[in-house]
Amino acid sequence: MRLFSLPFLLTSLLLSALGLPWPLWAAQTLRVSILENTPVVLLESPDGMTMGDTRTLTTAKIGVAASGLTINGQATSRDMLPVRPRTEGNLIAVNGRGFSGHFRIYKKGDGLVVVNDIPVESYLLGVVPSEMPAGWPAEALKAQAVISRTYALYQKKARQAHDYDLASTVLDQVYAGAQGVDPRASAAIGQTTGEVLTYDGALALTFFHSTSAGPTEDAADHWDGTHTRPYLAGVSCPMDRDSPYYRWKRNIPRVEIERLLREDGYPVGRMRAILPVQWSRAGRMLWARVVHDGGEMVLRADDLRRAVGYRLLPSTRFQVDAFGKTVKISGMGYGHGVGLCQWGAKALAERGWRYDEILRHYYPGVTLQTRPQDPS
């Protein structure tokens, strides 16, 4: 077993010094998946942690056996193990990363899933500085806090029948646990405690992205009506030119794109071209045609981007400049383009806009309100 890391202990001290919400004071609890399909989970807590059978350990290695879970090499008949810190509010390191709250570790197939049960305001401490640089203007950070809170609570309600409410990745919101805590972001969260965006009395679906590089996307165009909302209509955003992703270029080996598409289930032969089929009103590719030796296929540009990778294709606002052994691509923006543009919010905050003004610009027609704490 490893000894407790210095960063882990320092993070615990920092959280206490900041007066952040330990003990857990916000009523709304989220279920956040922090690990999936992992073979081993290493838990560490200097003060100890209570496992499902009431035993208290400072370190525990959880694995998978035919009968269920193993704890420090000993097989059990359990398929699910609840874990909580011995002293409420203390951190537990999960595979080296510190987290607050409680945990459920359960067997799924041949791997393990770890779900962090955590109050929403504590969850935001690890989300806001992971999604937006903490050195950005306070009003931009407040806007991010409100939309991250709203998004989380929206998904909590929408996914009640699921094993968890949120993934801790870009599939939902990046959540770094206690390791990501920053005092500037924490201040923005505290100054907007409980504030959410609503539309017609219901929580808004507050998508956001890094860089729009022009108008934001109309969700009705982008997702073929799946997430149509009046407040997710495209708006002007001429303020994000300082983003490093305002314009970008990529040179990708053709065989690499072929490999990635095949791994994602697309049976492509040797590729000949990637051609646009349909563009959105905001200038992003909606559908693409991939021509290859075996024929051709038409797929959503979003699916093409996901298969190739978000780093290689930062957005679907791109064009193919040359197609050979190397595919040369130029594009603009980062992300799906729907909702708040983070670099645009930064620029507006630097111009003196308040966070509520920023939010109403990117989500027209919404209401900013404080949500009562539900006892759940």
ChimeraX attribute file (.defattr): number of C-alpha atoms within 10 A of each C-alpha:
attribute: neighborCount
match mode: 1-to-1
recipient: residues
	/A:1	10
	/A:2	9
	/A:3	9
	/A:4	15
	/A:5	13
	/A:6	9
	/A:7	13
	/A:8	22
	/A:9	15
	/A:10	12
	/A:11	18
	/A:12	20
	/A:13	11
	/A:14	16
	/A:15	20
	/A:16	15
	/A:17	9
	/A:18	12
	/A:19	9
	/A:20	19
	/A:21	17
	/A:22	15
	/A:23	15
	/A:24	17
	/A:25	12
	/A:26	18
	/A:27	15
	/A:28	17
	/A:29	22
	/A:30	24
	/A:31	26
	/A:32	23
	/A:33	22
	/A:34	20
	/A:35	19
	/A:36	16
	/A:37	13
	/A:38	15
	/A:39	13
	/A:40	15
	/A:41	21
	/A:42	18
	/A:43	23
	/A:44	27
	/A:45	23
	/A:46	18
	/A:47	14
	/A:48	20
	/A:49	26
	/A:50	17
	/A:51	19
	/A:52	14
	/A:53	9
	/A:54	12
	/A:55	9
	/A:56	17
	/A:57	17
	/A:58	16
	/A:59	20
	/A:60	20
	/A:61	16
	/A:62	22
	/A:63	24
	/A:64	24
	/A:65	18
	/A:66	10
	/A:67	11
	/A:68	18
	/A:69	24
	/A:70	21
	/A:71	16
	/A:72	13
	/A:73	13
	/A:74	11
	/A:75	16
	/A:76	14
	/A:77	11
	/A:78	14
	/A:79	16
	/A:80	17
	/A:81	19
	/A:82	16
	/A:83	21
	/A:84	25
	/A:85	24
	/A:86	20
	/A:87	12
	/A:88	14
	/A:89	19
	/A:90	22
	/A:91	30
	/A:92	30
	/A:93	23
	/A:94	19
	/A:95	13
	/A:96	17
	/A:97	19
	/A:98	24
	/A:99	27
	/A:100	27
	/A:101	24
	/A:102	21
	/A:103	24
	/A:104	18
	/A:105	22
	/A:106	22
	/A:107	22
	/A:108	15
	/A:109	9
	/A:110	13
	/A:111	18
	/A:112	23
	/A:113	21
	/A:114	24
	/A:115	25
	/A:116	26
	/A:117	20
	/A:118	22
	/A:119	21
	/A:120	23
	/A:121	26
	/A:122	26
	/A:123	26
	/A:124	27
	/A:125	29
	/A:126	25
	/A:127	26
	/A:128	32
	/A:129	25
	/A:130	20
	/A:131	21
	/A:132	19
	/A:133	16
	/A:134	20
	/A:135	11
	/A:136	18
	/A:137	19
	/A:138	20
	/A:139	22
	/A:140	29
	/A:141	29
	/A:142	27
	/A:143	27
	/A:144	28
	/A:145	33
	/A:146	27
	/A:147	23
	/A:148	25
	/A:149	25
	/A:150	24
	/A:151	22
	/A:152	23
	/A:153	22
	/A:154	19
	/A:155	17
	/A:156	20
	/A:157	11
	/A:158	11
	/A:159	14
	/A:160	11
	/A:161	9
	/A:162	10
	/A:163	12
	/A:164	18
	/A:165	24
	/A:166	25
	/A:167	18
	/A:168	20
	/A:169	14
	/A:170	10
	/A:171	8
	/A:172	16
	/A:173	21
	/A:174	19
	/A:175	25
	/A:176	23
	/A:177	25
	/A:178	24
	/A:179	20
	/A:180	19
	/A:181	23
	/A:182	20
	/A:183	15
	/A:184	18
	/A:185	30
	/A:186	23
	/A:187	18
	/A:188	23
	/A:189	25
	/A:190	17
	/A:191	13
	/A:192	19
	/A:193	18
	/A:194	20
	/A:195	19
	/A:196	25
	/A:197	26
	/A:198	22
	/A:199	17
	/A:200	9
	/A:201	10
	/A:202	11
	/A:203	19
	/A:204	22
	/A:205	23
	/A:206	25
	/A:207	21
	/A:208	23
	/A:209	19
	/A:210	24
	/A:211	32
	/A:212	35
	/A:213	28
	/A:214	21
	/A:215	17
	/A:216	28
	/A:217	25
	/A:218	25
	/A:219	24
	/A:220	18
	/A:221	19
	/A:222	25
	/A:223	16
	/A:224	11
	/A:225	11
	/A:226	10
	/A:227	15
	/A:228	16
	/A:229	15
	/A:230	15
	/A:231	22
	/A:232	24
	/A:233	18
	/A:234	23
	/A:235	20
	/A:236	15
	/A:237	22
	/A:238	13
	/A:239	18
	/A:240	23
	/A:241	18
	/A:242	14
	/A:243	19
	/A:244	13
	/A:245	21
	/A:246	18
	/A:247	17
	/A:248	16
	/A:249	18
	/A:250	16
	/A:251	15
	/A:252	18
	/A:253	14
	/A:254	18
	/A:255	16
	/A:256	14
	/A:257	20
	/A:258	19
	/A:259	16
	/A:260	16
	/A:261	20
	/A:262	14
	/A:263	12
	/A:264	14
	/A:265	9
	/A:266	15
	/A:267	14
	/A:268	19
	/A:269	16
	/A:270	13
	/A:271	20
	/A:272	16
	/A:273	17
	/A:274	19
	/A:275	15
	/A:276	18
	/A:277	15
	/A:278	15
	/A:279	17
	/A:280	16
	/A:281	15
	/A:282	20
	/A:283	17
	/A:284	27
	/A:285	22
	/A:286	22
	/A:287	21
	/A:288	21
	/A:289	18
	/A:290	19
	/A:291	18
	/A:292	17
	/A:293	10
	/A:294	11
	/A:295	12
	/A:296	17
	/A:297	14
	/A:298	15
	/A:299	15
	/A:300	18
	/A:301	23
	/A:302	22
	/A:303	16
	/A:304	23
	/A:305	19
	/A:306	18
	/A:307	20
	/A:308	20
	/A:309	15
	/A:310	16
	/A:311	12
	/A:312	16
	/A:313	26
	/A:314	23
	/A:315	26
	/A:316	27
	/A:317	25
	/A:318	20
	/A:319	17
	/A:320	16
	/A:321	11
	/A:322	14
	/A:323	17
	/A:324	13
	/A:325	14
	/A:326	15
	/A:327	19
	/A:328	17
	/A:329	18
	/A:330	16
	/A:331	21
	/A:332	24
	/A:333	28
	/A:334	25
	/A:335	22
	/A:336	25
	/A:337	28
	/A:338	27
	/A:339	27
	/A:340	30
	/A:341	28
	/A:342	23
	/A:343	26
	/A:344	27
	/A:345	31
	/A:346	25
	/A:347	21
	/A:348	21
	/A:349	21
	/A:350	15
	/A:351	9
	/A:352	11
	/A:353	16
	/A:354	17
	/A:355	22
	/A:356	16
	/A:357	16
	/A:358	21
	/A:359	26
	/A:360	16
	/A:361	18
	/A:362	25
	/A:363	27
	/A:364	16
	/A:365	16
	/A:366	21
	/A:367	19
	/A:368	15
	/A:369	14
	/A:370	14
	/A:371	14
	/A:372	10
	/A:373	10
	/A:374	9
	/A:375	8
	/A:376	9
